[in-house]
Amino acid sequence: MSDSLDLKELGEFYKDRLLNDVVPFWFPRAVDTRHGGLLHCFDADGSIVDTDKSVWAQGRMAWMLLTMYQSIEKRPEWLAWAESALTFLERYCIDPSDGRMYFHVAQDGTPIRKRRYAYSESFAAISFAAHAAATGNGDSAVKARHWFDIFTRIHFEPGAMEPKFTGNRPATDLGSRMITLVTAQEMRRFLGKDPLFTQWIDRCINDLVTLFMKPDIKAVMEVVAPDGSIIDHFNERTLNPGHTIEGGWFVLEEARQRGNDPALIKIGCDMIDWAFARGWDREQGGLLYYCDVYNKPVQEYWHNMKFWWPHDEALIGSMLAYVLTGESRYATMHNMVHEWSFNHFQDKENGEWFGYLNRDGSPSNTLKGSLWKSFFHHPRALWTCAKYCGVIND
């Protein structure tokens, strides 16, 4: 396998897949012309499986459309589809009792489920920020900051989030830091260099290093005790390699923004290296979904499945690590992920990637979209890789 990457050729490949394979699968079929907003639960051939809408997906899909609108081509339909999602968010997805967002609504906006965490708000923040940058709309900038403030308050203000457990085994999580990090990066990209965004980025990276990274065993924990110690139980021992790689490239992106900061490059590369070493399936290829920090059995029965999004994150992480370091091992890593992913996830007949594979790489089902999978992780990976290859200007 090659120890270097032809960035120009790869960049053109990823851009072509984005515009000629992924976008045509989703649009215009995702546009709900009756109720507004975007549908996203599709089978392999694009037929609708469920008309319910994830609130996450409305923000994520709008962000992706607006990102393409600004960086590739100002296609009016991309802007219109994104604005339909943003209008739907404001009209139907906010609980009037407390101003928080729902997680899951029916096609017409009837609330179905609300969750304790505030990731709906984080994705609303980046989509409104992207809209503000794309259109110069000052109201969207205000809304972006509003949702960012709610998101960070819920996740970091003591007592603001309803507890999930009894409190007898206190813990803190990586996910809130990672999403805050990337959300603050997007806010800064679209709204400008407000010191507030940098403060959140610095805080999250510091927490990542001091609480969750374990250099002695080369692992990044998902959940730790408040002092950073490992909790020796099923849930707290569980590692998610794809999540760690995703966090790694967020840190590498921050290194890039800060003039290729060597300390941040080391942090991001360590995260990617450790996750790949633990998570890559040496028998059948691809990234395992979960593994145990002490190599004990994992409780979740889907632990050895291959989900689409960790492979998208690994494409980005290995690409950016190669661009920043020039080290051949990241070219090898990228080629491994690229070859396995496009050989197994890609639907050569209908376009796009399947979402869920068995351990051997065969489709577990034929879903292309669900309440979790939408027009986000895969197009983001294609767009981001093309950007790092120099084919798309951010």
Secondary structure, 3 states (H helix, E strand, C coil): CCCCCCHHHHHHHHHHHHHHHHHHHHCCCCECCCCCCECCEECCCCCEEECCEEHHHHHHHHHHHHHHHHHCCCCHHHHHHHHHHHHHHHHHCECCCCCCECCEECCCCCEEECCCCCHHHHHHHHHHHHHHHHHCCHHHHHHHHHHHHHHHHHHHCCCCCCCCCCCCCCCEEHHHHHHHHHHHHHHHHHHCCCHHHHHHHHHHHHHHHHHHEECCCCEECCEECCCCCCCCCHHHHEECHHHHHHHHHHHHHHHHHCCCCHHHHHHHHHHHHHHHHHHECCCCCCECCCEECCCCCCCCCCCCCEEHHHHHHHHHHHHHHHHHHCCHHHHHHHHHHHHHHHHHCECCCCCCECCEECCCCCECCCCCCCCCCCCCHHHHHHHHHHHHCCCCCC
